[in-house]
Amino acid sequence: MSKLAGLRMLKIETTQPPVASSRRLAFGALASGTVNIIKVGLQLLLLPVMARLLGPSEFGVYALALPTVSFVALLADGGLGATLAREPESNSRVWSSAFWLLLLAGIILSLGASVFGLFVSYMASQPRVASMIAVLSLSIIFLVLAVPPSARLARRKNLGAGAFAELVANVMGAAVAVVLALRDAGAWSLVAQYLTIYASRSIILNLAVLRWPTLEFSFSVVKIHLTAGGLIVSARLVDYASRAGENVLVGRIFGTPVLGSYTFANQISKFAGETVGNVTWGALYVQALTSDRRTIAEIHRKLCRLVAAILFPATFLAASAAPELVGSLLGAKWTELTPMLRILLPVAAFWTVANQSTAMLLAVNRFDIAFRCGVALSLGRLLVICCGMWIGLLAAVYAVAGVTLLYITTLLLLAAPVTGCSPIAMLRGLVGPTCSSLAAATACLFLLQRAPATLGWTIICLLLGIGVFACSMLVIDRKDLVEDWVTLRKIFATQRASH
């Protein structure tokens, strides 16, 4: 049986509970997005602190240990995190079988990563790496234990619990990291942070659901879910392999210092986009399982506009102030990071908006479209990085941005007939946030050039840029803003009435 055939055979509950309205969905996405922005701010504040406390050598040891666990984590849930949300909670046989299978897979993968850590430690001549990988591998077990409750919460359209768990887990992880770093724990403080985040998140999610598995197992009832999740796992592996290949090529062509800046720019850009986009993606996926095409198309348009209104001003302003932010927070050694951030940050924002359509493709059993587009994007990025030896670093980064924009265009055009979401309608809603973000970035850049580049002045310019964005939105996008305001008032009125 092919993966797509298996995907089409997934059971979808015939008698659904009342479908959450677009107001409830918008409220959940807005609340979760706000929490995630707080989490991003926390991590951005933590980064320079840990960099100064630990130094490059300890970060290097941690960097040797983390990739093994990160790679295994890609395989750990087998794609069940997305497909289980289709299954009625009353079907205890499926949920229990999935739990025991995930737990067994987590234990096996954790032991396998620990054994492989011995090899990595030997090859790197770093004795500490083996024990670090062994401890980090425990996070795989916590990761798989969080899959069933996450799927249940997604099915219930309860976005707030997941966001709360992420926030609390990251705050606890940051506190553990700083305390241990101050006590000269070195790279172990980062290991403790990583494990604390996964453990805390798993515990909170399971407490939020309070549904325990029964002592029953049937591989046949979860086999279809594993088949359906195969494309999701494959997409993760392709992306992982592509980015690893990019790093190898950049390191060989341009050298290790440039590789550090390129990797950091990609991580920041991707992390910023996914922090906001993953929340709305999950909401859109669950809603797409139960809504008609016209309703979900309108919800898709509004969520894309919401993502753009958050990400566009943030990334455009960060790009305009990149030299000052990099110099103040990371130091003069990171000067090559600035042009990369200015190119990749805005592109990542557009990628995040376009990638919302993959949620609906998964819901209607056509994730193969997203998979093929993702493979093409990965191959394209590798090709243009290879061309870097002739066209230079900056041109290669621009080419990566160009390939990404081509991916965005192709994905939207191919997804439209399947999902019923018109690219023109979606893009029309992005005009206001895009123009207003450009105005804000221009104003911020102008102000930054009028005074010495201090961190305080940079923050003031960023805040003034946010003000310019708000004023520009009032001028350019007044009609949609009024509609958004009315919707928000109804959302909060509904929430107060429900309590």
C-alpha positions in Angstrom: 0.0 0.0 0.0 1.4 3.4 -0.9 1.9 6.2 1.6 -0.8 8.3 0.0 -3.3 5.4 -0.1 -2.6 4.8 3.6 -3.1 8.5 4.2 -6.5 8.5 2.5 -7.6 5.5 4.6 -7.1 7.3 7.9 -10.3 7.3 10.0 -12.0 10.6 10.5 -14.7 10.8 13.1 -18.1 10.9 11.4 -19.8 12.6 14.3 -17.7 15.6 15.2 -18.2 17.7 18.2 -19.4 21.3 17.5 -16.9 22.9 15.2 -15.0 25.8 16.8 -15.9 29.1 15.2 -13.3 31.2 13.5 -13.5 33.6 16.5 -12.4 30.8 18.8 -9.6 29.8 16.5 -8.4 33.4 16.1 -8.4 33.9 19.8 -6.4 30.7 20.4 -3.9 31.6 17.6 -3.5 35.2 19.0 -3.0 34.0 22.5 -0.5 31.3 21.5 1.3 33.7 19.2 1.7 36.2 22.0 3.1 33.5 24.4 5.6 32.4 21.7 6.8 35.9 21.1 7.5 36.2 24.8 9.4 32.9 24.5 11.5 34.2 21.6 12.3 37.3 23.6 13.5 35.2 26.5 15.7 33.1 24.3 17.2 36.1 22.6 18.1 37.6 25.9 19.5 34.3 27.1 21.8 33.8 24.1 24.3 36.6 24.8 24.3 35.8 28.5 25.2 32.2 28.0 27.8 33.1 25.3 29.6 35.3 27.8 29.3 32.9 30.7 30.5 29.8 28.8 32.8 30.9 26.0 33.3 29.4 22.5 35.1 26.2 23.7 32.2 25.0 25.9 29.7 25.8 23.2 31.9 23.8 20.8 31.7 20.7 23.0 27.9 21.1 23.3 27.7 21.5 19.5 29.4 18.1 19.1 26.8 16.4 21.3 23.6 18.0 20.2 23.3 17.0 16.5 23.0 13.3 17.3 20.0 13.8 19.5 18.5 16.4 17.2 18.6 14.0 14.3 17.1 11.1 16.2 14.3 13.4 17.5 13.3 13.9 13.9 12.3 10.2 13.7 11.0 9.7 17.2 7.3 10.4 16.8 7.0 8.8 13.3 4.6 11.6 12.2 2.0 10.5 14.8 1.9 14.0 16.3 -0.1 15.3 13.3 -2.1 12.2 12.3 -3.3 11.2 15.8 -5.4 14.4 15.9 -7.7 12.8 13.3 -8.6 9.9 15.6 -11.7 10.1 18.0 -10.6 10.2 21.6 -13.2 7.5 22.3 -11.1 5.0 20.3 -8.9 4.0 23.3 -7.4 1.1 21.4 -5.7 3.4 18.8 -4.6 5.9 21.4 -3.2 3.3 23.8 -1.4 1.4 21.0 0.1 4.7 19.8 1.3 5.5 23.3 3.0 2.1 23.9 4.6 2.2 20.4 5.9 5.7 21.0 7.3 4.8 24.4 9.1 1.7 23.0 10.5 3.7 20.0 11.6 6.4 22.4 13.5 4.0 24.6 15.2 2.2 21.7 16.2 5.5 20.0 17.5 6.9 23.2 19.7 3.8 23.8 20.8 3.9 20.2 21.8 7.6 20.4 23.7 6.9 23.6 25.7 4.0 22.0 26.4 6.2 19.0 27.7 8.9 21.4 30.6 6.6 22.3 31.7 6.7 18.7 31.3 10.5 18.4 33.3 11.0 21.6 36.1 8.8 20.3 36.3 10.4 16.9 36.2 13.9 18.4 38.6 13.1 21.2 36.2 14.6 23.6 35.5 12.2 26.6 32.6 14.4 27.8 30.6 14.1 24.6 29.5 10.5 25.2 28.0 11.2 28.6 26.4 14.4 27.3 24.7 12.6 24.5 23.5 9.9 26.9 21.9 12.5 29.1 20.5 14.5 26.1 19.0 11.3 24.7 16.6 11.1 27.7 14.8 14.1 26.0 13.7 11.7 23.2 11.6 9.8 25.8 10.0 12.9 27.1 9.4 14.1 23.5 7.4 10.9 22.6 5.5 11.0 25.9 4.3 14.5 24.9 2.9 13.4 21.5 -0.5 11.8 22.6 -1.5 14.7 24.9 -0.4 17.2 22.3 -2.6 15.5 19.7 -5.6 15.4 22.2 -5.3 19.1 22.9 -5.0 19.8 19.2 -8.2 17.8 18.6 -9.9 19.7 21.3 -8.7 23.0 19.7 -7.0 23.9 23.0 -4.0 25.9 21.8 -3.5 27.7 25.1 -2.4 24.7 27.0 0.4 23.9 24.6 1.6 27.4 24.5 1.6 27.6 28.3 3.6 24.4 28.5 6.2 25.8 26.0 6.5 29.0 28.0 6.9 27.4 31.4 9.3 24.8 30.1 11.5 27.4 28.4 11.5 29.7 31.5 12.5 26.7 33.7 15.2 25.7 31.2 16.6 29.2 31.1 16.8 29.4 34.9 18.5 26.1 35.2 21.0 27.0 32.5 22.0 30.3 34.0 22.3 28.9 37.6 24.5 26.1 36.4 26.6 28.3 34.2 27.2 30.7 37.1 28.4 27.6 39.1 30.9 26.8 36.4 29.1 23.8 35.0 30.2 24.7 31.5 28.5 22.9 28.6 26.6 20.8 31.1 24.4 23.8 31.8 23.2 23.7 28.2 22.6 20.0 28.5 20.5 20.6 31.6 18.6 23.4 29.9 17.7 21.1 26.9 16.5 18.2 29.1 14.6 20.5 31.5 12.6 22.0 28.6 11.5 18.6 27.2 10.8 17.1 30.6 8.8 20.1 31.9 6.8 20.3 28.6 5.9 16.6 28.7 4.8 16.7 32.3 2.6 19.8 31.9 0.9 18.5 28.7 0.1 15.2 30.3 -1.2 16.9 33.4 -3.4 19.1 31.2 -5.0 16.0 29.6 -5.0 13.5 32.4 -5.8 10.6 30.1 -3.8 7.4 30.7 -3.4 4.6 28.2 -5.0 1.2 28.8 -3.1 -2.1 28.7 -3.8 -2.9 25.1 -1.8 -2.8 21.9 -2.4 -3.5 18.3 0.1 -2.6 15.6 -2.5 -2.8 12.9 -4.6 0.1 14.2 -1.5 2.4 14.2 0.0 1.1 11.0 -2.1 3.4 8.9 -1.1 6.4 11.0 2.6 5.5 10.6 2.1 5.2 6.9 0.5 8.6 6.8 3.2 10.1 8.9 5.9 8.7 6.6 5.7 11.8 4.3 6.0 14.1 7.3 9.1 12.3 8.6 10.5 12.2 5.1 10.1 15.9 4.8 11.9 16.5 8.0 14.8 14.3 6.9 15.1 16.0 3.6 15.2 19.4 5.3 17.7 18.2 7.8 20.0 16.6 5.2 19.8 19.7 3.0 20.8 22.1 5.8 23.6 19.8 6.9 24.8 19.7 3.3 24.6 23.5 3.1 26.8 23.8 6.2 29.4 21.4 4.8 29.5 23.3 1.5 29.7 26.7 3.1 32.4 25.5 5.5 34.5 24.1 2.6 34.0 27.0 0.3 34.1 30.0 2.6 35.7 28.7 5.8 34.6 28.0 9.4 34.0 31.6 10.6 31.6 32.2 7.7 29.9 28.9 8.4 29.2 30.1 11.9 27.6 33.3 10.7 25.6 31.5 8.0 24.3 28.8 10.4 23.4 31.4 13.0 21.5 33.5 10.4 19.5 30.5 9.2 18.7 29.4 12.8 17.5 32.9 13.8 15.4 33.3 10.6 13.9 29.9 10.8 13.3 30.0 14.5 11.6 33.4 14.3 9.2 32.3 11.6 8.3 28.9 13.1 7.7 30.4 16.6 4.7 32.3 15.2 3.9 30.1 12.2 3.7 26.8 14.0 0.9 28.0 16.3 -1.3 29.1 13.4 -0.3 26.0 11.3 -1.6 23.7 14.1 -4.8 25.6 14.5 -5.4 25.7 10.7 -4.7 21.9 10.4 -7.2 21.0 13.1 -9.8 23.4 11.7 -9.3 22.1 8.2 -10.3 18.6 9.4 -13.8 19.7 10.2 -14.6 22.7 8.0 -15.9 23.1 4.5 -13.6 24.6 1.8 -15.1 28.1 1.8 -14.9 28.5 5.6 -11.3 27.2 5.8 -10.3 29.5 2.9 -11.5 32.5 4.8 -9.8 31.3 8.0 -6.6 30.7 6.1 -6.7 34.3 4.7 -7.2 35.8 8.2 -4.5 33.7 9.8 -2.0 34.5 7.1 -2.7 38.2 7.7 -2.3 37.7 11.4 1.1 36.0 10.9 2.2 38.8 8.5 1.1 41.5 11.0 3.3 39.9 13.6 6.3 38.7 11.6 6.7 41.3 8.9 7.4 44.3 11.2 9.5 42.2 13.5 11.7 40.8 10.8 11.9 44.0 8.7 12.8 46.1 11.7 15.4 43.5 12.9 16.9 43.5 9.4 17.2 47.3 9.4 18.9 47.4 12.8 21.0 44.3 12.3 24.4 46.0 12.4 23.7 47.7 15.7 22.0 44.7 17.3 24.8 42.3 16.2 27.5 44.6 17.3 25.9 45.3 20.7 24.8 41.8 21.6 27.4 39.5 19.9 30.4 41.7 19.3 32.7 42.7 16.5 33.6 39.1 15.5 30.1 38.6 14.0 30.2 41.4 11.4 29.5 39.0 8.5 26.3 38.0 10.1 24.7 41.4 9.4 24.1 41.1 5.6 22.9 37.5 5.9 20.3 38.6 8.5 19.1 41.4 6.3 18.5 39.0 3.4 17.2 35.9 5.2 15.0 37.4 7.9 12.3 39.0 5.6 12.4 36.0 3.3 11.8 33.7 6.3 8.7 35.7 7.2 7.2 35.2 3.7 8.1 31.5 3.8 6.2 31.2 7.1 3.1 32.7 5.7 3.1 30.6 2.5 3.8 27.5 4.5 0.4 27.8 6.2 -1.1 26.1 3.2 0.7 22.9 4.0 -1.6 22.4 7.0 -4.6 22.2 4.6 -2.7 20.0 2.2 -2.1 17.5 5.1 -5.7 17.7 6.2 -7.0 16.9 2.7 -4.5 14.1 2.2 -2.3 15.9 -0.4 0.8 16.5 1.6 2.7 15.0 -1.3 2.5 18.5 -3.0 4.3 20.1 0.0 6.8 17.3 0.1 7.8 17.6 -3.6 8.0 21.4 -3.3 10.2 20.9 -0.2 12.5 18.5 -2.0 12.9 21.0 -4.9 13.7 23.8 -2.4 16.4 21.8 -0.7 18.0 20.8 -4.0 17.8 24.4 -5.2 19.5 25.8 -2.1 22.3 23.2 -2.3 22.8 24.1 -6.0 23.1 27.9 -5.4 25.5 27.3 -2.4 27.7 25.2 -4.7 27.7 28.2 -7.1 29.1 30.3 -4.3 32.7 29.4 -5.2 32.1 31.4 -8.5 29.6 34.1 -7.5 30.7 34.8 -4.0 29.1 34.6 -0.5 26.7 37.5 -0.7 25.4 36.5 -4.1 24.9 32.9 -2.9 22.8 34.1 0.0 20.7 36.3 -2.4 20.3 33.2 -4.6 19.1 31.2 -1.6 16.5 33.9 -1.0 15.5 33.8 -4.7 15.1 30.0 -4.6 12.9 30.3 -1.5 10.7 32.9 -3.1 10.3 30.6 -6.1 9.3 27.8 -3.7 6.7 30.1 -2.1 5.2 30.9 -5.5 5.1 27.3 -6.7 3.6 26.0 -3.4 0.8 28.6 -3.4 -0.1 27.9 -7.1 -0.1 24.1 -6.7 -2.0 24.2 -3.4 -4.8 26.5 -4.6 -6.8 24.0 -6.7 -6.7 21.5 -3.9 -7.4 23.7 -0.9 -9.6 26.3 -2.5 -7.5 29.1 -1.1 -6.8 31.8 -3.8 -3.2 33.1 -3.7 -4.5 36.5 -4.9 -6.9 36.8 -2.0 -4.2 35.8 0.5 -1.6 38.1 -1.0 -4.1 41.0 -1.1 -4.3 40.8 2.7 -0.5 41.0 3.0 -0.3 44.4 1.1 -0.9 46.5 4.3 1.5 44.7 6.6 4.2 44.6 3.9 4.0 48.3 3.0 3.8 49.3 6.6 6.7 47.1 7.6 8.8 48.6 4.8 7.9 52.1 6.0 8.8 51.2 9.6 12.2 49.7 8.5 13.0 52.8 6.5 12.2 55.1 9.3 14.2 53.0 11.8 17.2 52.9 9.4 17.0 56.7 8.9 17.0 57.3 12.6 19.8 54.9 13.3 22.0 56.9 11.0 21.4 60.2 12.8 23.1 59.2 16.1 25.9 56.9 17.4 25.1 53.2 17.4 24.4 52.5 21.0 22.1 49.7 22.3 19.8 52.3 23.9 19.4 54.4 20.8 18.8 51.2 18.7 16.0 50.2 21.0 14.4 53.6 20.8 14.6 53.5 17.0 13.0 50.1 17.0 10.1 51.3 19.2 9.7 54.4 16.9 9.6 52.0 14.0 6.8 50.0 15.6 4.9 53.3 15.9 5.5 54.1 12.2 4.1 50.6 11.4 1.0 51.2 13.4 0.4 54.6 11.9 1.0 53.3 8.4 -1.4 50.4 8.9 -4.1 53.0 9.9 -3.6 54.9 6.7 -3.1 52.0 4.2 -5.2 49.2 5.8 -8.0 51.0 7.7 -10.8 48.9 6.3 -9.2 45.6 7.3 -8.1 47.0 10.6 -11.7 47.9 11.5 -12.8 44.4 10.5 -10.0 43.0 12.7 -11.0 45.2 15.6 -14.6 44.1 15.4 -13.6 40.5 15.2 -11.3 40.9 18.3 -14.2 42.6 20.3 -16.5 39.7 19.4 -13.8 37.2 20.4 -13.2 38.7 23.8 -16.9 39.2 24.4 -17.4 35.5 23.6 -14.6 34.5 26.0 -16.1 36.6 28.8 -19.5 35.1 28.2 -18.2 31.6 28.3 -16.6 32.2 31.7 
